[in-house]
Structures are given as structure tokens and as C-alpha cells.
């Protein structure tokens, strides 16, 4: 983890102190958000160190569990608070954030620095296919819900689709780590931990990595609880919608350290690793985190279905389309980075002004 992120760790205890002293909700929200960023970075670093010790294949399995730990923690706490709209928006935001913002900044930076850059087009096709499948898994239940008034049947369909998506993710992970050639395990093990492991020498012992992983995960749970608790008063005071917070703010918080790694690799002309981080994280969110949350929410007694808002489905379709055009030829330039960022900015503006009552927000 980069040194500037360590300085942000002070934000976590400040958020706790501010909560005790009843500081304004926007201040607490900002401090908690800043505090989650380095904690998420420590989770990633600890996972990376463990991956070096246990090898890229099992490191990939480890990172499949902790790759989006911060965001998973935030969304589980949001489910407990009944903020299902925020949870669904954060799923959408993570997918478009990784595919448009992270990849866009990385390709722009790498293209300016190195001109045309190349990456593995075969692996990119795998991720494009997975994203199309994931969008279909979110689109079809929403279309089904418009024709089926029985909410119980809609929930059953959501559970079935979530199960299929999870099985697909397990199959993809198994293929990437065990059935594909050895090099594929490095490229497809859901970045950045196992991806970086092949290019990294262990600096920590297993014991230290486990202690840091446990402490960072615990700290993330604690600070995220404060973050989620302040979402509603902040949206009311600032006039933001849960859509905007979920689409833009939460994904930026949970994935900031990972985003930095992707841009850094692009600057080093290692766009294969950048694509593994951006596309791999998007696939993981769509095929693992989203369906897992459906089952977790059921166990928590606050069930969430896969019926997403029409605008969310639209932007996911547009994101998948432009990502496919950029990724399929195995090379990129800075102009493609500008185009990815342009779509992300447009989406951000639309959701900033989108009324909360739009679409199927009530699901």
C-alpha cells in the first residue's frame, strides 16, 4: 500500500471521536469514508502478502474471498439498515467504476506515457463474456418482474438466477486457477492480490499478514457501520440521492487502493495487470458479490432481489458495450481512456440529478 494511504488511517479514529462528540453527519460521513480507504488497502496488501506465501492459485482463491471485502462489508451493513436501494446502486457503481473510471484513467495515463499499449485479448474476451452474462442475469429478472405481479415468485426467480451466477463464477474461477495454462492463473486470479503476487517478493511473514488482515477487516466493519449509519442524514442534508451515493461514492471508497494499483501498472506499461484488476473486479462484483448478497440478505431477514432500476440496467448495458469495444482488439490508446471517462462522467451527472422515486426504486 502506498505511503499516502497510511496517513489516511488517522481518519478512522477521528470518525470514532467525532461520533462520540456528536459532530455533524456530513463530517462523520467524510471521515468514515476516508478511514475505509486505507483499511481496504491494508486488506489488499495483507492478501497480496499471503498470496506470495501460498502461491498464485490458492492466492487467487484467497483473493476471491477478500478481493472486495470492504465493499461487501459496507453493503452487508447497509442491508441490515434496510438500505437496499443503496446496496443495488453500489453494485452497479462498482461495475461501471471499474470498467469505466479505473480502466479509463489507466488507459489515458498509460496511453499518454507509452502510446499504444497491448494486453491479452483472449483474457479480455473472457471478461466481456462474463459481463454480458452478468448483465443478462440482472436484466432478465427485472423484465420478468414487469410481467409477474406476484412478488414471491419474483423473489424465487431472483434466488435461482443468483445461484446460477454464483455457480458460473465458481466455474470461471476453477478454470482460471486449475484448468487453464499456468500463466492464466496469474492473469485471471481476480486482482490485485494474486495478480501482483507473481511480481512481488513477500515482505511480511504469514503471521504478520494474518494479523493485519484480521485487524483491517475488523476496523473496516467498525468504521463502515458508522459510514452506513450516516448515509440517510447526509443525503437529506446535502440533497443527494441514495442512487448517487451508491453509484459514485461507495465504490470509490471501497476500491480506492485497488484503483491506484491499476493506474500504477498502466504507467509501467503492464496493461495486462491493469485489465486483470479492472475487468476481474467487475466480474467478481457481478457474479459473486451481487448474488452472494441476495442469499446473505435472505439470512438476515431483509431479503433483496435482483430487480434493478431501469436506469441502472441501461448504464450497465452501455458500460458492457463500450468495454467490449475497447477490450476486444487487445490494444488501447489514450483516446479510448477519454471515451471511457466521458461515459462515466455522463452517468455520474445523470444519477446526481435522478429523482429517488425513479424506476423500481421501491424494490
PyMOL commands that set and color helices and strands:
alter all, ss='L'
color gray80, all
select helices_A, chain A and resi 3-7+10-20+25-54+56-66+69-80+84-114+121-147+151-179+182-187+193-197+206-229+231-238+242-267+271-299+310-327+334-353
alter helices_A, ss='H'
color red, helices_A
select strands_A, chain A and resi 117-118+331-332
alter strands_A, ss='S'
color yellow, strands_A
deselect
rebuild
show_as cartoon
